Amino acid sequence: MPSQVDPGDAIRADVAAFVSRLPCSLMDGDVRDGTVQLAGIGGKAAIDSLRQKVGAMGLPAPASLHVVQVDQVFCPWEDLLRPIAKTFGEGGGRLTMRLPGDPPWLQQDDYIRPRLTMADFRGELRVDYLDRQGNVQHLYPQLADPAQHLAADPPRQFDAGEAISLGDPGPANPGWQVAEPFGTDVIISVAAEDALFDRPRPSNVEKAAVYLRDLRRAVEAARSRGARLTATAMPLETRKK
């Protein structure tokens, strides 16, 4: 007997091809029970294009779109990470990131405590907070900073599927608290089979343009040598009390 064809396969392939070419975005999801489920971040033009595409597909069920609009300043990061992130509908263990309780936003003085699940390979991890003012706060790995009462949190290898908790305040690290300016920023994470950089970053906070340049070179070098890589991103809205 001929094998049964999943009616979602054609939809999945169509959406995957569209999302993979959509600039200024980083989106993930799948077709489940006939419903397109998409989540991620994107610029206004990218989200508008996505809505138009999905609306014109004549889907058997309404799509579930949880895509957060973020500032255009994040477009270069989304475009850098999209080729190495899991594509729409792709199987296998994903690198995932969330906040405890999945709050819709954090308010002033709340702690930023990312919870991650390592991808389906053993490797190192980088987690970075990108703000709209053009700065990067390296959440992991982290250098010792006596002035900020921070102990070093050096890079290490994580096992496939390992659960990782960051940002819990304690004697060695006071944790990261929400402060001005408020709005919607982005946290990114990149997992790689081997180290992306051969030395620590110069400080825990640096200019986004410099880090973006160096990260792009590191990702391109890792891809050229055939190392496994993946990435994910999460919007973070913050508000004043």
C-alpha positions as CSV (number, residue, x, y, z in Angstrom):
1,M,0.0,0.0,0.0
2,P,1.3,3.5,-0.7
3,S,2.5,5.3,2.4
4,Q,0.2,8.0,3.8
5,V,1.2,11.6,3.2
6,D,1.1,14.0,6.0
7,P,-1.1,16.9,4.8
8,G,1.0,19.2,6.9
9,D,4.2,18.4,4.9
10,A,3.4,20.8,2.0
11,I,2.4,23.6,4.4
12,R,5.5,23.0,6.5
13,A,7.8,23.1,3.5
14,D,6.1,26.3,2.2
15,V,6.3,28.1,5.5
16,A,9.9,26.9,6.1
17,A,11.1,28.2,2.7
18,F,9.4,31.6,3.3
19,V,10.7,32.1,6.9
20,S,14.3,31.1,5.9
21,R,14.3,34.0,3.4
22,L,12.6,36.6,5.6
23,P,15.2,39.2,6.6
24,C,15.3,40.9,10.0
25,S,13.7,37.9,11.7
26,L,14.5,34.8,13.8
27,M,11.5,32.5,13.9
28,D,10.8,28.9,14.8
29,G,7.8,26.5,15.0
30,D,6.0,23.7,13.2
31,V,2.7,22.5,11.8
32,R,0.7,20.7,14.6
33,D,-2.7,19.3,14.1
34,G,-3.0,21.3,10.9
35,T,-2.2,24.6,12.6
36,V,0.9,26.7,11.8
37,Q,2.5,27.6,15.0
38,L,5.2,30.2,14.8
39,A,7.2,32.1,17.5
40,G,10.2,34.4,17.5
41,I,11.2,37.9,16.9
42,G,11.3,40.2,13.8
43,G,11.1,43.7,12.5
44,K,7.8,45.3,11.6
45,A,8.2,44.6,7.8
46,A,9.1,41.0,8.5
47,I,6.1,40.4,10.7
48,D,3.8,42.2,8.2
49,S,5.1,40.0,5.4
50,L,4.6,36.9,7.5
51,R,1.0,37.7,8.3
52,Q,0.3,38.4,4.7
53,K,1.9,35.1,3.7
54,V,0.0,33.1,6.2
55,G,-3.3,34.9,5.5
56,A,-3.0,34.0,1.8
57,M,-2.3,30.3,2.3
58,G,-5.9,29.3,2.9
59,L,-4.9,27.2,6.0
60,P,-7.4,24.6,7.4
61,A,-7.0,26.2,10.8
62,P,-6.1,29.7,12.0
63,A,-2.3,30.2,12.5
64,S,-0.9,30.7,16.0
65,L,1.7,33.5,15.6
66,H,3.6,34.5,18.7
67,V,6.2,36.8,17.0
68,V,7.3,39.8,18.9
69,Q,8.3,43.0,17.0
70,V,11.7,44.3,18.0
71,D,13.7,47.4,17.1
72,Q,15.5,47.5,13.7
73,V,18.8,47.7,15.5
74,F,18.6,44.0,16.1
75,C,18.3,43.1,12.4
76,P,22.0,42.3,11.9
77,W,21.9,39.9,14.8
78,E,18.8,38.1,13.5
79,D,20.3,37.8,10.1
80,L,23.5,36.4,11.5
81,L,21.8,33.8,13.6
82,R,19.1,32.7,11.2
83,P,21.3,30.4,9.0
84,I,22.5,28.4,12.1
85,A,19.2,28.3,14.0
86,K,16.8,25.4,13.7
87,T,14.5,25.9,10.7
88,F,10.8,25.9,10.9
89,G,9.6,22.3,11.2
90,E,13.1,20.8,11.7
91,G,13.3,17.9,14.1
92,G,15.9,17.2,16.7
93,G,16.8,18.7,20.0
94,R,16.7,22.5,20.0
95,L,18.6,25.0,22.0
96,T,15.9,26.6,24.0
97,M,15.7,29.6,26.3
98,R,13.0,31.0,28.5
99,L,12.4,32.8,31.8
100,P,11.0,31.1,34.9
101,G,7.2,31.2,34.7
102,D,7.2,32.7,31.2
103,P,6.3,36.2,32.3
104,P,5.1,38.6,29.6
105,W,7.5,41.2,30.9
106,L,9.8,42.0,33.8
107,Q,9.6,45.2,35.9
108,Q,12.3,47.3,37.5
109,D,14.5,45.4,40.0
110,D,13.3,42.0,38.8
111,Y,16.1,39.5,38.2
112,I,16.8,38.4,34.7
113,R,17.2,34.6,35.0
114,P,17.4,32.8,31.7
115,R,16.7,29.0,31.7
116,L,18.2,27.1,28.8
117,T,18.2,23.6,27.4
118,M,21.4,22.7,25.5
119,A,21.0,21.5,21.9
120,D,21.3,17.9,20.8
121,F,25.1,17.9,20.8
122,R,27.9,18.5,23.4
123,G,29.5,21.9,23.2
124,E,30.1,25.4,24.6
125,L,27.5,28.1,25.0
126,R,27.3,31.9,24.8
127,V,24.4,34.0,26.2
128,D,24.3,37.7,25.6
129,Y,21.8,40.5,26.4
130,L,21.5,43.0,23.6
131,D,20.1,46.4,24.3
132,R,18.7,49.1,22.0
133,Q,21.4,51.5,22.9
134,G,24.1,49.4,21.1
135,N,25.6,47.5,24.1
136,V,26.1,43.8,24.8
137,Q,26.0,42.4,28.4
138,H,27.7,39.0,28.4
139,L,25.5,36.8,30.7
140,Y,27.6,33.7,30.1
141,P,30.6,33.2,30.1
142,Q,31.4,36.0,32.5
143,L,34.7,37.6,33.7
144,A,35.4,38.3,37.3
145,D,34.7,42.0,38.2
146,P,35.5,42.9,41.8
147,A,34.0,46.4,41.3
148,Q,30.6,44.7,40.6
149,H,31.2,41.9,43.1
150,L,31.2,39.4,40.2
151,A,33.0,36.1,40.4
152,A,34.2,34.5,37.1
153,D,31.8,32.1,35.4
154,P,34.2,30.6,32.8
155,P,33.2,28.6,29.7
156,R,32.7,24.9,29.9
157,Q,31.3,22.0,27.8
158,F,27.6,21.3,28.3
159,D,26.0,17.9,27.5
160,A,23.3,17.5,24.9
161,G,20.0,18.4,26.4
162,E,21.5,19.7,29.7
163,A,19.5,22.2,31.7
164,I,21.3,25.5,32.4
165,S,20.2,28.2,34.9
166,L,21.7,31.7,34.8
167,G,21.2,34.8,36.8
168,D,20.3,33.4,40.2
169,P,21.6,35.9,42.8
170,G,24.1,34.7,45.4
171,P,27.3,35.6,47.3
172,A,29.5,35.1,44.2
173,N,27.2,36.8,41.7
174,P,24.5,39.3,42.7
175,G,22.5,38.7,39.5
176,W,21.2,41.0,36.8
177,Q,18.4,43.3,37.7
178,V,16.1,45.2,35.3
179,A,16.9,48.9,35.2
180,E,16.4,51.9,32.9
181,P,16.0,52.3,30.0
182,F,12.8,50.2,29.7
183,G,11.5,48.7,26.5
184,T,12.0,45.5,24.5
185,D,15.5,44.1,24.2
186,V,16.8,40.7,23.0
187,I,18.7,37.9,24.6
188,I,20.6,35.6,22.2
189,S,22.3,32.3,22.8
190,V,24.8,30.4,20.5
191,A,25.9,26.8,21.0
192,A,28.9,25.5,19.3
193,E,30.8,22.2,19.4
194,D,34.0,24.0,20.2
195,A,35.0,27.4,21.4
196,L,34.0,30.3,19.1
197,F,36.7,32.5,20.6
198,D,40.3,31.6,21.5
199,R,40.4,34.1,24.4
200,P,37.9,35.8,26.7
201,R,36.1,38.9,25.6
202,P,37.7,42.1,26.9
203,S,34.9,42.9,29.4
204,N,31.5,41.8,30.5
205,V,29.9,44.8,28.7
206,E,31.1,45.9,25.2
207,K,29.9,47.7,22.2
208,A,27.4,45.7,20.1
209,A,29.1,46.7,16.8
210,V,32.5,45.2,17.9
211,Y,31.0,42.0,19.3
212,L,28.7,41.5,16.2
213,R,31.8,41.8,13.9
214,D,33.8,39.3,16.0
215,L,30.9,36.9,16.5
216,R,30.2,37.0,12.7
217,R,33.8,36.0,12.0
218,A,33.7,33.3,14.6
219,V,30.5,31.8,13.3
220,E,31.8,31.8,9.7
221,A,35.0,30.2,10.8
222,A,33.1,27.5,12.7
223,R,30.9,26.8,9.8
224,S,33.8,26.6,7.4
225,R,35.5,23.9,9.5
226,G,32.3,21.9,9.8
227,A,31.6,22.5,13.5
228,R,28.0,22.0,14.7
229,L,26.3,25.3,15.6
230,T,22.9,26.5,16.6
231,A,21.3,29.6,18.0
232,T,18.1,31.0,19.5
233,A,16.9,34.4,20.7
234,M,14.3,35.7,23.1
235,P,12.6,39.1,23.4
236,L,12.6,40.7,26.8
237,E,10.2,43.5,27.6
238,T,11.0,45.5,30.7
239,R,8.8,48.1,32.5
240,K,9.1,50.7,35.2
241,K,7.4,49.8,38.5
